[in-house]
Amino acid sequence: MSSRRIFLQQAGLVASSLAFSPLTIAQSPKKDRLGVALVGLGYYSTDLLAPALQLTKNCYLAGIVTGTPSKAEQWIKKYNIPEKNVYSYDTFDKIADNPDIDVVYVVLPPSMHREYVIRAAKAGKHVWVEKPMAITEKECQDMIDACRKNKRLLAVGYRLQHEPNTQEWMKFLRDGKIGKIKMVSCSAGYNDNRTTHWKQKKEMGGGVMYDMGVYVLQGARLATGEEPISVTAQQFTTRPEIYKNGLDETTMAQLVFPSGARAAVQTSFGINMNFLHVTGEKGFLKMEPYSAYNGQKGEASGGVKIEHPYEVPRQQAMQMDDDAAAIMNNKPLIAPGEEGMRDIRIVEAIYRAAKSGQSVKLT
């Protein structure tokens, strides 16, 4: 298979052989907009997804799932959510009987993703799940299998693949504007001083490689259009009182791709950094910031400028509108479950490489 074809598949621009075939998806009654239920009402749902759902054209906030009654009351009042569309984690499975809700968006710690994605699929709902998709490749596969068995679509919340700056730089590279890709450097990190969040708890899927690390893997994979064949890695912490028991505060990894391209990726909860730099045989492309919620901008050889401004939470609105449109029109998703699983497979290999100090092959 040509590298161009691989890139197109990875970018979600054509149907991957692993993606759901439109013919396998159970058809729901035709709607103008899909009702979305958010599972977990933490920061991301409260400050980004719920406001974004006020901007969407293809979907709307129809329900919520929370273990905190006081939060439920606040959301009912703020967003005029019918009480019948409000669930606790104990009553979650009754969502199967609610025709108002077409999509369940799982916005929980990664250790809980597998359970709630599978339960949502069994309830007959399409599923969106936040990144990281899960903790292990096997958990990801279980989620994919459950959705396929129940003929429901599964999308991963990779907001960047839906936003115009990312789509432009991907097309720029895909069109061969800087020739064959030789080297990719990608960084994403910020200072996180919390001590009790799930990101600081290993058993809940914490550690920087799972969270911010997915962004740098996406940068390397989408830039090269390939899957890595081997990785080496190093991990360290400057705050062992927070990042302990093997939890990584900073991770650096080196990826080798089939074409011979290399990637150096860095991610951290202790260093502010955010950029993508791609070097090709005939030029370069640089995005900085690369993965922020807004303000992305870049430049490339030939005087190319990339900058499509928009306000927060526009990324999330574009993501959900795209995914809702795919469901309604029975089309392939931009970032299906298989895409999330590819990243988790590499994350696991990076942890093995960092622990062993040896190169780990990906076959």
N, C-alpha and C positions, 0 to 999 in steps of 0.2 A: 504494500500500500504506500502511496506517495506521501511525503511529509505534508504537502498541501492538504490532502484528503484527511490526514490525521488531525491537522490543525482545525479544519472545518468541523470535524466531529467534536474535538475537545471544546471548541468555542460555542458549541450548541447551535451552530448555524445550519447544520443539516441533521437529520435524524440519525442518532447513533444506533448501531446494531444492538446495543444494550438497552436503549431507551424504550419506553413503552410504545408499542405500535398503536396508532389511533384505533385500530380495529378491535383491540383488546379491552378498551375502556368502556365500562358500563355507562350508558347514556342516561342523563338526568333530564327532567322536564326543562324545556328551553326557558331561560331566564335572561333578562336584560343585565342583571347584576347578581353576583354570587354573594351569599351571606358568609361572613368569616367569623369564627369564634377564636379568640385569643386564649391560649392556655398558659397561665402564669402572667401575673400583672406587675412584674418588676420594672426596672428602669426602661428597658428597651420597649416593652409594650406600652408603658405609660407615657414616655416622653417622645417616642418615635413612631411606633406602629399605629397606635390609636389616632394620633394627629394625622398621620399619612392616610389613614382610611377615611378621613374627611375630605381628602383631595382626589381619591380614586374615582374612576369612571366605570370600571368593570366589576367592582366589588365594594362591600360596605361592612362596617362593624355591626354584626348581628347578635353576637353573644360573647360571653366570657366564662372562664373556668378559673376559680380561685379558692384557696383554702382560708381566706380571711373575709368574714362577713362584712366588716367595716369597709373594706375596699369595694366589695360588691355594691354596697349602698351608694358609695361615691360615684361609681361608674354608671349605675342605673340613672342617677340624677343628671350627670354630666352629658351622657351620650344617649339618653332616652332609650335605654335597652329594656325590652320587656322582661319582666321577672321570670317568665317561663324559659327564657334563653340564658339564664344564669345558672351555672352548675358548680358544685364542689368537686373535689377529686373523688369523693366517694360516689357521687351521683353521675359522674362523667359519662358512663356507658349509656345512660338514658338519652344521650344526644342523638342516638340512632333514630329515635322517634320524632325528631324535630326537623321538619322540612325547611325551616327558615335558615338552617345552617348547612352550607354546602362544603365548606372548607374548615378544617381545624388547623390552626397555626400553633405549633408547639414551641413555646418560648420559655423553656425550663433549663436547669442545669444539664449539661451533656449526659450525665449518668442516668437521667430520667427520659431521655429522648426515645430510646428503643421501646420502652413500655407504652408511652402515650401515642407514639406513631402507630404501633400495632393495634392498640385499642381503638384509635380513631379509624383506621382502615377497616377493622372488624365492624365498626359502627356504620360503615358504608359512606364515610366522608373522604374527600380528597384531603391530602395532607401537605402542609408546608412546615418545614422544620428549620430552626435556626442553626447556624454553624457554631461550633463544629458539629457535624452530623451525628456523631456518636464517639465513643471512646475506642472501639475496636472495629476492624474491618468486618468481623463476623456480625457485630451488632448492626452495622450498616446493611449487610446482606440480608439479615433477618427482617429489617424494615422494608427493604425493597421487595422481598418475597411476599410479605404480608400485603403490601399494596397491590402487587401484581395478582395475587390470589383473589383479592377482593375487587379487582378491576377498578382501582382508584389510582390517581396520579400522585406522585411524591416529588416535591420540589424542595431544594435546599435554598435557604435565604442568602444566596450570594448576590447581594445588592449591586456590587460593582459590575457584574456582567450585564446588567440592565441599563447602566448609566452611559450617557453619550460620550464622555471623554474616554472611558475604557473601550467602548465600541469603536471609537475612531482610531485609537492607537493599535488596537488589534487588527483592524482592517489595513492600516498603514504597513504593519509588519507582514501581514498575510499577502499583501500585494507585492512584496519583495522590494520595497522602497530602499532598504539598506542592505539588500543582499542576504546571503546566508548568515544566520545568527551564529555568533561565535561565543559571546559571553553575556550573561544576565546577572545584574546585582540588584537585589530587592531587599528593602528594610521596612519594618513596621514595628513601632514600639512607643510606649508612653510610660510615665511614672505612675504606678499604682501603689498607693500607700495603705490600702485597706488590709485588714488582717482576717476578716471573717466572711468575705465573699466567697462564692463557689470557686472563683478563679484561684483562690489561695488554699483550696482543699482538694487534695489529690483524689480522694474517693468520689468526689463529685464531678471529676473531669477537669480539674484545675491544672495550672501550668501554662506557661506562655505559648508553647508550641501548639497546643490545641486551639487556643483562642486567637491571638494575633498571628501565630505561625501559619494559619491557613491562608492568610492574605499573601504572604511572601511565596508560598508554594503556588498559589494561583498565578502570581506574577511570573514566576519562572516557567510554569507549564503553559500558560497562555501565550507567553512571548515566544517560546521555542516551538510550540505546537506539538510537543512530544511528551512522552512519559519518561521519567528518569530510569536508568538501568542500574545505578548504584549511588549510594550516599555515604558520606562521612560526616561526623558532627561533633560538636563540643557544647557543653552546657555548664553554666556556673551561676552562683548567686552571690550578691554582695550583702544580702540581708537574710542570713540563715534563720533569724528568729521568726521571719514570715514565710520564707520559701524553704521549707524543711522536708525531711523524709523523702528526698529525691525529687521534690517539686522544683521545676526549672523557672528561674527568674529571667535568664537570658539564654537563648539558644542560637548557635550559628551552625549552618550546614552547607555542605558542598555537594552539588548534584551533577551527575554525568548523564548526558542524553545520547540516544543512538546516533545522531548526526555528528557527534563529537563536540557539540556545544556544552559549555559548562555554566553552572549557576552558583553564585554565592549568596545565600540568604541569611538575614539576621532578624531576630525578633526579640523584644524585651519588655518586661514590666518595670524596668528601671532606667531606660534610656529613651529619650524623645527622638524619634527618627521616622521618616516616612518618604521613601522614594523608590522609583524603578528606573534603572539605567540599562539599556540594551545596546550592545555593540555588535554591528554586523560587518561584513566584508567591505561594504561601500558607505558606511556611515553609522549614525547613532540615533537613539530615541531616548529622551529623558522625561519622566513625569515626576513632579514634586510640588505639592504632596500627591501621593499615588492612591492612597486608600481612605482618605478622610471623608466625612459625610458631605462635604461640599468644598469648593475652592480648588479642585484639581486643575492643574495646568501643566503644559509640557511644551517641549520643543524637539525638533528633529532636523536631521540633515536636509539641506535644500531650503532652509528658512521656514520650515513648517512650524506653525504654532497650533497648539491644541488647547482650547479653553472654552468650555461651554458652561457658563455660570448658572446656578440655580440655588434655591434656598432649601435648608433643612425643613422637613423630612422628604424632599422630593425623590431622593434615591429609593426610599422604601415604597413610596407611592408608585413609582415606575415599575419596581420589581413586582409588586402585588398585582398591578394592572396587567403586566405581561403574563404572569402566571395564570391569572383568572381568564384572560383571553385564550390562552392555550387550552384550558379546560373546556371553555364554552365552545370553542371551534374545533375541538378534537385534534389539536396540533401538538407537535413535540415541544417540550419545555426547554427553556434556555439552559437551566441548571437542574437536571433531574437527579434523583438519588444516586445514580451511578457516578455522577460527577463528584458528589460529596465523598463517596466511598474511596475514590481514587486518592483524594487528599489524605484521608485517614490512614490508608495503607502506607503512604509515605511518612506520615507522622510517626507511626509505629516503628518503621525502619529507622528513622532518625533517632528515636529513643534507644533502640538497640545499638546503633552505631556509637552514640555518645557513651553508653554504658560499657561497651566492649573496647572502645578505642580503635575499632577496626572498620574497614569499609564493609557495607552491607549491600548485597546485590538484591535487586528487585526484578523478579522474573515473571 
